[in-house]
């Protein structure tokens, strides 16, 4: 099972400071953060399996797993 979790930076740093971590703490700390401003995330394998012509339209209509990050600093 894979989970995408949104936590604040303060919570992340609080977890980092903790001496005795749980498995959940370690899972979050070992995660890979998505970059700010990323595009929407789709299951590309599902697009390739279900596509009719492997066109940009197939990607365009693919189900979104995670919405694009429109935030910019």
C-alpha positions in Angstrom: 0.0 0.0 0.0 1.2 3.5 -0.8 -0.1 6.6 0.8 0.4 10.3 -0.1 0.3 12.4 3.0 0.3 16.2 3.4 1.8 17.5 6.6 3.2 21.0 7.5 6.9 21.7 7.5 6.7 22.3 11.2 5.3 18.8 11.8 8.0 17.3 9.6 10.7 19.1 11.5 9.2 18.0 14.8 9.3 14.4 13.6 12.9 14.8 12.6 13.9 16.0 16.1 12.3 13.0 17.9 14.7 10.5 19.3 12.5 7.4 19.4 10.7 7.2 16.1 7.8 4.9 15.2 7.5 3.0 11.9 5.1 5.7 10.8 7.5 8.5 11.7 10.3 6.8 9.7 8.0 6.2 6.7 7.1 9.9 6.5 10.8 10.9 7.0 12.0 8.6 4.3 9.4 9.8 1.8 10.2 11.8 -1.3 8.6 15.2 -1.3 6.9 16.4 -4.5 8.5 19.6 -5.9 6.6 22.8 -5.7 4.7 23.6 -8.9 4.6 20.0 -10.1 2.0 19.1 -12.7 -0.9 16.7 -12.1 0.1 13.2 -11.5 -1.5 10.3 -13.4 -1.0 6.5 -13.6 0.9 6.5 -16.9 0.9 2.7 -17.0 -2.9 2.7 -17.0 -2.9 5.2 -19.8 -0.7 3.0 -21.9 -2.8 -0.1 -21.2 -6.1 1.6 -22.0 -5.1 4.1 -24.7 -6.4 3.8 -28.2 -3.6 5.6 -30.0 -1.1 6.6 -27.2 -1.8 10.3 -28.0 -1.7 13.4 -25.9 -5.5 13.1 -25.8 -5.1 9.8 -23.8 -2.9 11.6 -21.3 -5.3 14.6 -21.3 -8.3 12.5 -20.3 -6.4 10.2 -17.9 -7.7 10.1 -14.3 -5.8 12.5 -12.0 -4.3 10.9 -8.9 -2.8 14.1 -7.4 -3.8 17.5 -8.6 -1.2 19.9 -10.0 0.5 22.2 -7.5 -0.3 25.7 -8.6 1.6 27.3 -5.7 4.8 29.1 -6.4 7.3 30.8 -4.1 
